[in-house]
Structures are given as structure tokens and as C-alpha cells.
Amino acid sequence: MMEQLRLYSGVVLLIFVLMHFLEHTLGIFSIPVANHGGEFLTELWDPPPASLLLILALLLHPTLALWTLVRRRNFRMPHWQLWQMGLGILIPLFLLDHLLANLVLSRTSSYHATREFVLTAVWKMEPGQGIKLGIGFTLVWIHAVLGFRQWQGHQSWFNRWRTSLLVLAFLIPSLTLAGYIAAGVRSPHPDQQPHVVQKIMDEARFTPKMAAWVHEYGEGLTMGYLGLLLLLLLIRKIRLHILMQGTAPKLFYRDNFILNIPSGASVLEVIQSEGISHASICGGRGRCSVCRVRVGQGGEHLPPPNPVERHVLQRVGAPDSIRLACQIRPSINLEVTPQLPPSATIHDGLPDSGHKFGRESEIAILFADLRGFTTMAENRLPFDVVFILNQYFKLMGKSVEASGGYLDKFIGDGVMALFGIESDMATGCRAAVQCAQRVDAGLAMLNEQLQHELDMPLRVGIGIHAGHVILGEMGYGTTRHLTALGDTVNTASRLEGVTKELGVQLVISDLVAQQAHISPEPSQISEISIRGRTEPLVVHAIPSASSLFFVDE
């Protein structure tokens, strides 16, 4: 409910801002033209219902935004969302005086806020105020644009009109500032046209006492606002401390992360607080759907989806086992598995993204397998085996995520990962090779950490191939997940096996090498036979992935 009120109040303010910007844009032509346009637009907000709606929006929107700030458990979020929050906090510091004079004083005194007086006051009598307002207008617009993108960015129409919206996002503030500056330049100067300025002040019925009142209360409100921010941050810290007390339930994330769930925290907040990459575009407001997860054990104890979550899940055709990570707040142990890679875009939140019902795609497939681990495990306690294997899986998961890939599945001590799901094959091939390099570097560090636990260092074999696959969510019930099928997958798996035959760490097809722009080494190129293929496959056998370098670097 609070999120909806914040959204609706923001829409009201956006409409008001657009109309106010239009008034200033008319200043490009002349001050009288801006006056006529301003009078017409102002009359739309004069009726009590419209005026009350505007005042409620002005009070509700910042209040709810500050309350959201208090409720946040961490500030790990997309950069654009961080900018939107920061700009929203700064806006009152630049516009409090303006709002105090033109919304409060004009409604509680004889003061009549004419455009001539406002322009003369902020440009010629107190030019610092003119610059301050210009900065304030800019901050308001950037904040509004980011908010609009967050609100509508996941809709299919938004992508079709993306270019036009981007042009408007730059054109509207440019014209507004141009009109604002042009009108300010034309406004009379008190020293050069004292009689004109005095007439303007008389028409506005603005007295020195009113000016002192605005400055006094403006400074008081500014200091009060800064004090409120500090108080809210202190309340947030105390609240987090209280919530962290006691034994917290556990979140089992992707089978290899066990995270504490603070009281009242959403699954997305828990994941992000641990620095784990997880898809999220709308900032946890339940709109984009890309943070969706498959819930396992413990999911039966979750409350049913709220109206916002239910609408989004119905939009993407999600089964009952799929929930939005930003909307569920577990109070007991819960297992979840992400349904989309961290690199997911707004297109994945659309009903026709293709993941649910399947689609053809050209991507890169990586298979990795530990060498000799079965023999090593025979002489170890189960606890040791699980510990070492989970350290390896942690390395693989982080390497895949850091490279922008999607961790498809673990098969024994093997791993399958997909790259280029939302980009193209060339990008996917390069990312897969970079993942192999991260694995090689990470394995060296892991072996150093486990040197007292291992009789011999851990070694890995990696195969990478690219081509056409069928991509989609497959499985039954709670075992549904995004995966790929096709000859490309089988070939990539076979290349991983070839690493053992050739005694190397990495084998990639020549197609992957070309797409990733890898400099070829003649001694590493050979042809191999692949079961099910009539023609031999040209491959690159690389002793160590770290030795590779890209031609365009």
C-alpha cells in the first residue's frame, strides 16, 4: 500500500513538474507569453480538489521515500537507483525557499506570486537564488526521469519508444532552462529600472517582512530537514540492530549459500546484503519480475502473493513455485533458486521473453569437471568431501556470475554454464573464455588455501563450444529451471572430456576462438572426432586458460 501511494503521489508531482516546465519554456518567446501560459496552467491547479491533491502529493512522496530509506537494510542497488535516491534527498535543499514562498506564503497572505516578480527577485535582486532554482529544476527532472524508467521500464511499449523518450528526456529540461534563463535576462534590474521593479513588487504585494519570513523559515526548514535525515539514519541503525538480535532463520540460496534472514527482510535484501549478484531492475518494487526465484523447502509456509506480486507473476505466466525475491519475507528456513542470470535485462520481465516456453538462441556453453576427484574422495570422510566440493562450487559460481553467465546445473563434480543468453554469441564466447580464466586463477588460490587438506592440487578440465540451442525453462514442479538443449551442448560436454585425453586444462572450438577474438597458437590447434558428427571439429587445446589473450586487447 505504501509503495502504491508513493507511486501515485510521484505521478501527480510528475504531471505538475511537466506543466511547470512548460510555463518556463514559454519564456523563450517573451515574459508576457510565459505569463499567459502560466495563468492558464495555474488555473488548472487552483480548484480545491486539484490543490489538495498537489499538497498531499508534496507531503506524501518525500515522507514515504524517507520511510523507505529507514526500512532499507543495505544500500546495494543499481547505480541509477542510488542516483535517484541521492537526488531525491538533495531536492528539498534547493527548493524549500521556492515552495515556502509560492505555495505557503501565497496561500496564507496577500502575496500574489506573479511571474515578473519571481523572475526579478531570483535573477536581479538575489541572483544566487536563480542559480539555486536552476540546479533544483535539474535535480527534479533527473529524479523524475529515473523514477519513470523504474516505473515503466519493464513495459513492452517502453522499449519501442526508448529512443523518443531519451530525446524528450534531454529536450524538455534543455528548453525549460533556456526559457528560464531567457526570461531572467529580460527581467528588469532594480538599479536600471527602479520604477518598473517597484511596480512589479507592488502588484505582487510582497513586503520586506515577507522576505524576512521566507529567509528565516527557509533556513529553519533546511536545518530541520538535515537534522531529520540524521535522525532517520540513526533510527535505521537502531532498527537494524534490534532486528539482528536472536536466532535468524536461514536462506538456502542456489544450494551453496546459507544466509541469515533478519526479521522482516525480503529474500532480495538478504541476497544483496551478502554481495551476491542477483537480477533486479525495478529496485525491489515488484514490477520487473527478473528477481523471481523458485522456492523449495519452506515455500509452503510463505503467505500467498500480494496483489502486486500476483499481477506480475500472472503477467509472465509463472507457476506456483515461482515467487518474486523482492516480495517474499520468510520467517522460517527457505530454499530458493534464481530463475534468471544476474545480467538479466528488462526484456526478461516481459511476457514474451521466451524463457518459459522456449526459444532458439545462439549462445556459448561451458562444461567443467574436477580431475581425479572421485579417487581423491574415496579415502576421505564425507564431511571433508562435501567441504572441498562446496569450495570448488563456490569458485565456479562466482566465476560464472562475475563473467555475466548463468549457472545452469551441477552434475556430480561437474558444472554447466550458459553465456550470451541476453546478448549475442560473440559476447557469450568471450565471457565463457573469461570465466575459464577466472576459474584458473581462482583454483590456484583455492589450492593454496587447501594445501594442508589436499594430497595433490585440484585440477579442472573445461570445454567450451558455441552455436544454436533450444533455451527454456524445463523440468517438473520445483525442479524447473532455465537450461539449454541441442548438439552444441553435447559437443561442449565432449570437449570437456577431451581435455583429459589431450592433457590440457581447456579445449575450445575454433568457432569460440574466432568469436572471442583469441590469438591462435598453431601448436594448440588440432582436429578431433565428435560422436554424432560426420566432420571432424577444429579445436584449440590450451594447457592453461590464464595463458590466453584477446587480439583486440
C-alpha positions in Angstrom: 0.0 0.0 0.0 2.8 2.4 0.9 4.6 1.7 -2.3 1.4 2.3 -4.3 0.9 5.7 -2.5 4.4 6.6 -3.2 4.0 5.8 -6.9 0.7 7.6 -7.3 2.0 10.7 -5.5 5.0 10.7 -7.7 2.8 10.6 -10.8 0.9 13.7 -9.6 4.1 15.5 -9.0 5.5 14.5 -12.4 2.4 16.0 -14.1 2.8 19.2 -12.1 6.5 19.4 -12.9 5.8 18.9 -16.7 3.2 21.7 -16.6 5.6 24.0 -14.6 8.4 23.3 -17.0 6.1 24.2 -19.9 5.5 27.6 -18.2 9.2 28.3 -18.1 9.7 27.0 -21.7 7.4 29.8 -22.9 9.9 32.3 -21.6 11.9 31.7 -24.7 9.4 33.8 -26.6 8.7 36.6 -24.1 7.7 37.2 -20.5 4.1 38.1 -21.5 3.7 34.9 -23.4 5.0 32.9 -20.4 2.5 34.8 -18.2 -0.5 33.9 -20.3 0.6 30.3 -20.5 1.4 30.3 -16.8 -2.0 31.7 -15.9 -3.8 29.1 -17.9 -1.8 26.2 -16.4 -2.0 27.6 -12.8 -5.8 27.8 -13.1 -5.9 24.0 -13.5 -4.4 23.6 -10.0 -6.4 26.3 -8.3 -9.7 24.4 -7.7 -9.7 22.9 -4.2 -9.6 19.3 -5.3 -6.6 19.8 -7.5 -4.9 22.0 -5.0 -5.5 19.5 -2.2 -4.2 16.6 -4.4 -1.0 18.5 -5.1 -0.4 19.4 -1.5 -1.0 15.7 -0.4 1.4 14.5 -3.1 4.1 17.0 -1.9 3.7 15.7 1.6 3.3 12.0 0.9 6.0 11.4 -1.7 9.1 12.7 0.2 7.7 11.3 3.5 7.2 7.8 2.1 10.6 8.0 0.3 12.3 8.8 3.7 10.5 6.0 5.4 11.7 3.6 2.7 15.2 4.9 3.4 14.7 3.9 7.1 13.5 0.5 6.2 16.4 -0.4 3.8 18.8 -2.9 5.3 21.6 -2.1 2.8 22.4 0.3 0.0 23.5 -2.3 -2.5 21.4 -1.3 -5.6 21.9 -0.4 -9.2 23.8 2.8 -9.8 20.8 4.5 -11.4 18.7 3.7 -8.3 21.3 5.1 -6.0 21.4 8.3 -8.0 17.6 8.6 -7.9 17.7 8.2 -4.1 20.5 10.7 -3.7 19.0 13.3 -5.9 15.6 12.9 -4.2 17.3 13.6 -0.8 19.0 16.8 -2.3 16.0 18.3 -3.9 14.5 19.9 -0.8 17.7 21.7 -0.1 17.4 23.6 -3.3 13.6 24.2 -3.5 12.4 24.7 0.1 12.6 28.5 -0.2 10.7 28.5 -3.5 8.0 26.2 -2.2 7.7 28.2 1.0 7.1 31.4 -0.8 5.0 30.3 -3.8 2.9 27.6 -2.2 2.6 28.6 1.5 3.0 32.4 1.6 0.9 32.9 -1.5 -2.0 31.0 0.1 -1.7 32.5 3.6 -1.1 36.2 2.9 -1.8 38.9 0.4 1.3 37.9 -1.6 0.5 37.3 -5.3 3.3 35.3 -6.9 3.4 37.0 -10.4 6.0 35.7 -12.8 7.6 39.1 -13.3 8.2 39.4 -9.6 9.6 35.9 -9.2 12.0 36.3 -12.1 13.1 39.8 -11.0 13.6 38.5 -7.4 15.7 35.4 -8.3 17.6 36.8 -11.2 18.3 40.5 -10.4 17.6 41.0 -6.7 19.1 37.7 -5.4 20.9 36.1 -8.4 22.2 33.3 -6.2 18.6 32.1 -5.9 18.2 32.0 -9.6 21.2 29.6 -9.9 19.9 27.6 -6.9 16.5 27.1 -8.6 18.1 26.1 -11.9 20.0 23.4 -10.1 16.9 22.4 -8.3 14.9 22.1 -11.5 17.6 19.9 -13.0 17.7 17.6 -10.0 13.9 17.3 -10.0 13.9 16.3 -13.7 16.7 13.7 -13.4 15.0 12.2 -10.3 11.7 12.1 -12.2 13.2 10.5 -15.3 14.9 7.8 -13.3 11.6 7.2 -11.4 9.6 7.0 -14.7 12.1 4.5 -16.1 11.8 2.4 -12.9 8.0 2.5 -13.2 7.5 1.8 -16.8 10.9 0.5 -18.0 9.7 -3.2 -17.9 6.7 -2.5 -20.1 6.9 -3.6 -23.8 5.8 -0.2 -25.1 8.8 1.4 -23.3 11.3 -0.4 -25.4 9.6 0.5 -28.6 9.7 4.2 -27.7 13.0 4.2 -26.0 14.8 6.5 -28.5 12.0 9.0 -28.5 11.8 9.0 -24.7 15.5 9.6 -24.5 15.3 12.6 -26.8 12.5 14.0 -24.7 14.4 13.4 -21.5 17.1 15.8 -22.8 14.9 18.1 -24.8 12.4 19.0 -22.1 14.9 20.3 -19.5 17.0 22.0 -22.1 14.0 24.0 -23.3 12.9 24.7 -19.8 16.3 26.1 -18.7 16.6 28.1 -22.0 13.2 29.7 -21.3 14.0 30.2 -17.6 17.3 31.9 -18.5 15.9 34.0 -21.3 13.1 35.3 -19.1 15.6 36.0 -16.4 17.8 38.0 -18.7 14.7 40.1 -19.9 13.6 40.9 -16.3 14.2 44.5 -15.2 17.1 45.4 -12.9 16.4 47.4 -9.7 19.3 49.8 -10.4 18.4 50.4 -14.0 14.6 50.4 -13.9 13.7 51.1 -10.3 10.2 52.3 -11.1 9.4 49.2 -13.1 10.7 47.0 -10.3 8.7 48.9 -7.7 5.6 48.5 -9.8 6.2 44.7 -10.0 6.7 44.5 -6.3 3.5 46.5 -5.6 1.5 44.2 -7.9 2.9 41.1 -6.1 2.2 42.8 -2.7 5.5 41.4 -1.4 6.9 43.2 1.6 10.3 43.2 3.3 8.6 41.5 6.3 7.6 38.6 4.0 11.1 38.3 2.6 12.5 38.1 6.1 9.9 35.5 7.0 10.8 33.3 3.9 14.5 33.5 4.7 14.0 32.8 8.4 11.7 29.9 8.0 13.6 28.7 4.9 16.8 28.4 6.9 14.9 26.8 9.8 13.3 24.2 7.5 16.7 23.4 5.9 18.4 22.8 9.2 15.4 20.8 10.4 15.5 18.7 7.2 19.2 17.9 7.7 18.5 17.1 11.3 15.7 14.8 10.3 17.9 13.0 7.9 20.5 12.3 10.6 17.7 11.2 13.0 16.3 8.8 10.4 19.7 7.3 9.7 20.2 6.8 13.5 16.7 5.2 13.7 17.6 2.9 10.8 20.8 1.8 12.6 19.0 1.1 15.8 16.2 -0.7 14.0 18.7 -3.0 12.2 20.5 -3.7 15.5 17.2 -4.8 17.0 16.2 -6.9 14.0 19.5 -8.7 14.0 19.1 -9.9 17.6 18.1 -13.5 18.2 18.4 -16.7 16.1 17.6 -15.9 12.5 16.1 -18.4 10.0 18.3 -19.5 7.1 18.1 -18.8 3.4 19.5 -21.6 1.3 20.4 -19.9 -2.0 21.4 -21.9 -5.0 22.4 -24.9 -2.8 25.8 -23.4 -1.9 25.0 -20.2 0.1 23.5 -20.3 3.6 22.4 -16.8 4.7 20.8 -15.4 7.8 17.4 -13.8 7.3 16.9 -10.7 9.5 13.4 -10.3 10.8 11.2 -8.7 8.1 13.9 -8.8 5.4 13.0 -9.8 1.8 14.9 -12.5 0.0 16.3 -10.0 -2.4 17.6 -7.8 0.5 19.2 -10.8 2.1 21.0 -11.8 -1.1 22.2 -8.3 -1.9 23.4 -7.7 1.7 25.8 -10.5 1.2 27.2 -9.0 -2.1 25.8 -11.9 -4.2 24.8 -10.9 -7.8 21.1 -11.4 -8.4 18.9 -10.0 -11.1 17.0 -6.9 -10.1 15.9 -3.9 -12.2 13.0 -2.1 -10.5 14.7 -1.7 -7.1 12.7 -4.3 -5.3 9.3 -2.8 -6.0 7.8 -5.9 -7.6 7.5 -4.6 -11.1 10.2 -6.1 -13.4 9.9 -9.8 -12.3 13.5 -10.5 -13.1 14.4 -11.2 -9.5 12.0 -14.2 -9.5 13.1 -17.4 -7.7 12.0 -21.0 -7.5 11.1 -21.7 -3.9 11.8 -25.2 -2.5 11.5 -26.5 1.1 9.8 -23.9 3.2 7.9 -22.4 0.4 4.7 -24.0 1.6 4.8 -21.7 4.6 5.1 -18.5 2.7 1.9 -16.3 2.6 0.2 -16.1 -0.8 1.4 -13.4 -3.2 0.1 -9.8 -2.5 -1.8 -8.1 -5.4 1.3 -6.5 -6.8 3.3 -9.8 -6.9 0.3 -11.8 -8.1 -0.2 -9.4 -11.1 3.4 -9.6 -12.1 3.6 -13.4 -11.8 0.4 -13.8 -13.9 1.9 -11.5 -16.5 4.9 -13.7 -17.0 2.9 -16.9 -16.7 4.9 -18.1 -13.6 3.9 -21.4 -11.9 3.0 -21.6 -8.2 6.6 -22.5 -7.3 7.9 -19.2 -8.6 7.9 -16.1 -6.4 9.4 -12.6 -6.6 12.5 -12.4 -4.3 11.8 -8.8 -3.6 8.3 -9.5 -2.2 8.7 -12.6 0.0 9.8 -12.1 3.5 10.5 -15.6 5.1 10.1 -16.1 8.8 11.4 -19.8 8.6 14.1 -21.6 6.7 13.6 -21.3 2.9 15.3 -22.8 -0.2 15.4 -20.6 -3.3 17.0 -20.9 -6.8 17.2 -17.9 -9.1 15.4 -18.3 -12.4 17.4 -15.7 -14.4 21.1 -14.8 -14.6 22.4 -11.6 -12.8 22.8 -10.0 -16.2 19.1 -10.3 -17.0 17.5 -7.2 -18.6 14.0 -5.7 -18.6 13.2 -7.9 -21.6 13.3 -10.9 -19.3 10.4 -9.3 -17.4 8.2 -9.3 -20.5 5.6 -12.0 -21.1 7.2 -12.9 -24.4 10.8 -13.2 -23.1 10.8 -16.8 -24.3 12.4 -18.4 -21.3 9.2 -20.1 -20.1 8.0 -21.6 -23.4 11.4 -22.0 -25.1 13.2 -20.3 -28.0 16.1 -20.9 -30.3 19.3 -19.0 -29.5 23.0 -18.8 -30.3 25.0 -19.0 -27.1 28.2 -20.4 -25.6 28.2 -23.4 -23.4 30.9 -24.2 -20.8 31.4 -27.6 -19.1 33.9 -28.0 -16.3 34.8 -31.1 -14.3 37.3 -31.8 -11.5 40.1 -34.2 -12.4 40.6 -37.3 -10.2 38.2 -36.1 -7.5 36.4 -39.4 -7.3 39.6 -41.2 -6.5 40.6 -38.5 -4.0 37.2 -38.7 -2.3 37.4 -42.5 -1.7 39.9 -42.0 1.2 38.2 -39.1 2.8 35.5 -38.6 5.3 32.1 -37.4 3.9 32.5 -34.1 5.7 35.8 -33.4 4.0 34.4 -34.4 0.6 31.5 -32.0 0.9 33.6 -29.2 2.3 36.1 -29.4 -0.6 33.5 -29.8 -3.2 31.5 -26.8 -1.9 34.6 -24.6 -2.0 35.0 -25.6 -5.6 31.4 -25.0 -6.5 31.6 -21.6 -4.8 34.6 -20.8 -7.0 32.7 -21.9 -10.1 29.5 -20.0 -9.2 31.4 -16.7 -8.5 33.4 -17.1 -11.7 30.3 -17.6 -13.8 28.4 -14.8 -12.3 31.4 -12.4 -12.5 31.6 -13.2 -16.2 27.9 -12.5 -16.8 26.9 -16.1 -17.3 24.1 -18.3 -16.0 25.0 -21.3 -13.8 22.8 -24.0 -15.3 23.5 -27.0 -13.1 25.9 -29.0 -11.1 26.4 -32.6 -12.3 28.3 -34.6 -9.7 31.6 -32.6 -9.5 30.9 -31.1 -12.9 29.3 -27.7 -13.9 27.4 -26.5 -16.9 27.1 -22.8 -17.6 25.4 -20.7 -20.3 26.8 -17.4 -21.7 25.3 -14.8 -24.1 21.7 -15.5 -23.2 20.7 -11.9 -23.5 23.5 -10.6 -25.7 25.0 -12.4 -28.7 27.2 -15.4 -29.5 30.4 -13.3 -29.8 29.8 -11.7 -26.4 28.9 -15.1 -24.9 32.1 -16.7 -26.3 34.3 -14.0 -24.8 32.5 -14.2 -21.5 32.9 -18.0 -21.4 36.6 -17.8 -22.0 37.0 -15.1 -19.4 35.1 -17.4 -17.0 37.7 -20.1 -17.7 40.5 -17.7 -16.9 38.8 -16.7 -13.6 38.4 -20.4 -12.7 42.1 -21.0 -13.4 43.2 -18.0 -11.3 40.7 -18.9 -8.5 41.7 -22.6 -8.5 45.4 -21.6 -7.8 44.2 -19.5 -4.8 42.0 -22.3 -3.6 44.8 -24.9 -3.8 46.9 -22.6 -1.7 44.2 -22.3 0.9 43.6 -26.1 1.0 47.2 -27.2 0.7 47.1 -28.8 4.1 43.9 -30.6 3.2 44.9 -32.0 -0.2 47.4 -34.7 -1.2 47.6 -33.1 -4.6 46.2 -29.8 -6.0 42.8 -29.7 -7.5 42.8 -29.7 -11.3 39.9 -28.9 -13.7 39.1 -29.6 -17.3 37.0 -27.1 -19.2 35.3 -27.4 -22.6 33.6 -24.5 -24.4 31.6 -24.6 -27.6 29.0 -22.3 -29.2 26.1 -22.5 -31.6 22.4 -23.0 -31.8 20.5 -24.3 -28.8 16.9 -24.6 -27.6 16.7 -22.4 -24.5 13.9 -22.5 -22.0 12.6 -23.4 -18.5 12.5 -27.2 -18.3 11.7 -29.7 -15.6 8.8 -30.6 -13.4 7.3 -28.8 -10.3 10.1 -27.3 -8.1 12.8 -28.7 -10.4 12.1 -26.4 -13.3 15.0 -24.2 -14.3 16.5 -22.4 -17.3 18.6 -24.8 -19.4 19.7 -25.5 -23.0 19.4 -28.5 -25.3 21.0 -29.4 -28.6 24.0 -30.6 -30.4 26.0 -27.6 -29.2 25.5 -28.7 -25.6 26.6 -32.3 -26.3 29.7 -31.0 -28.2 30.7 -28.7 -25.3 30.4 -31.7 -22.9 32.6 -33.8 -25.2 35.2 -31.1 -25.4 35.5 -31.1 -21.6 36.2 -34.8 -21.8 38.8 -34.2 -24.5 40.8 -32.2 -22.0 41.7 -35.4 -20.2 42.7 -37.1 -23.4 45.0 -34.2 -24.5 46.3 -33.5 -21.0 45.3 -29.8 -21.0 43.1 -27.6 -18.9 40.9 -26.0 -21.6 39.6 -27.1 -25.0 37.6 -24.6 -27.1 36.2 -25.0 -30.6 37.7 -22.9 -33.3 34.3 -21.1 -33.6 34.6 -19.9 -30.0 38.2 -18.8 -30.6 37.1 -16.7 -33.6 34.1 -15.2 -31.9 36.1 -14.3 -28.8 39.0 -12.9 -30.9 41.6 -15.2 -29.3 45.1 -15.1 -30.9 45.7 -18.7 -32.3 48.7 -20.8 -31.4 49.4 -23.2 -34.3 50.8 -25.8 -31.9 47.5 -25.8 -30.0 45.2 -26.3 -33.0 44.0 -29.8 -33.9 41.1 -31.8 -35.3 39.1 -34.2 -33.3 36.2 -36.6 -34.0 33.0 -35.9 -32.1 30.4 -38.7 -31.7 27.3 -37.9 -33.9 29.2 -35.5 -36.2 30.4 -36.6 -39.6 33.0 -33.9 -39.9 36.0 -33.5 -37.5 35.9 -30.5 -35.3 38.8 -28.0 -35.2 39.7 -27.2 -31.6 42.2 -25.3 -29.6 43.9 -27.2 -26.8 45.2 -24.8 -24.2 47.4 -26.0 -21.3 46.3 -23.1 -19.0 43.4 -20.7 -19.6 45.4 -17.9 -18.0 47.9 -18.0 -20.9 45.2 -16.9 -23.4 45.0 -13.3 -24.5 42.5 -11.5 -26.8 43.6 -10.0 -30.1 41.8 -6.7 -29.5 43.3 -6.0 -26.1 
